[in-house]
Amino acid sequence: MSGIDLAEQLLEAGDLTVDDVTRRFGLGTAANFRTRFRKATGTSPSAYRTAFVRRLVTP
């Protein structure tokens, strides 16, 4: 499992803020994490979480 996969799972769980995920991901700054996440997934961490939640509640 890659670091981005782990970050996605943490964001999907919804219990942690993006800053908390950043600390667990071990990239230092939130800006660095957001940049790497966006490069890997094509979206920001916040937008990823929002889209995941929408998929859960949309029939």
Buried (B, 14 or more C-beta within 10 A) or exposed (E): EEBBEBBBEBBBEEEBBBEEBBEBBEBEEBEEBBEBBBEBBEEBBEEBBEEBEEEEEEE
